[in-house]
Amino acid sequence: MYIEPKWVIDITIGTISHFKGGNYESLVQLQEDDYDIVIPQYYIPELIQLLTEKGYIKPQMSKESREEDIKIIHRLLDVVEKKK
């Protein structure tokens, strides 16, 4: 059976690993060499920071969308204040 490559979070040993994928018999336990990347959990904050600095991870909210949200919130606050 072919299994697609994928990222796997293993909370028992505190790692994020990339499974290489490939053909495996069903119910076979995966071995260490079935993973090509293993990242210990304590390196994740540094990895996120590096990926953000390099532009691979971008904030979900841009300045423009944040400004629009702030305008809407202020308008709602004005409406609430007028109803008091």
Secondary structure as the mmCIF struct_conf table of DSSP 4:
data_model
#
loop_
_struct_conf.conf_type_id
_struct_conf.id
_struct_conf.beg_label_comp_id
_struct_conf.beg_label_asym_id
_struct_conf.beg_label_seq_id
_struct_conf.end_label_comp_id
_struct_conf.end_label_asym_id
_struct_conf.end_label_seq_id
STRN STRN1 TYR A 2 ILE A 3
STRN STRN2 LYS A 6 ASP A 10
TURN_TY1_P TURN_TY1_P1 ILE A 11 GLY A 14
STRN STRN3 THR A 15 PHE A 19
STRN STRN4 GLY A 22 ASN A 23
TURN_TY1_P TURN_TY1_P2 SER A 26 LEU A 27
HELX_LH_PP_P HELX_LH_PP_P1 VAL A 28 LEU A 30
HELX_RH_3T_P HELX_RH_3T_P1 GLU A 32 ASP A 34
STRN STRN5 TYR A 35 PRO A 40
HELX_RH_3T_P HELX_RH_3T_P2 GLN A 41 TYR A 43
HELX_RH_AL_P HELX_RH_AL_P1 ILE A 44 GLU A 53
TURN_TY1_P TURN_TY1_P3 LYS A 54 GLY A 55
BEND BEND1 TYR A 56 ILE A 57
BEND BEND2 GLN A 60 MET A 61
HELX_RH_AL_P HELX_RH_AL_P2 LYS A 63 LYS A 83
#
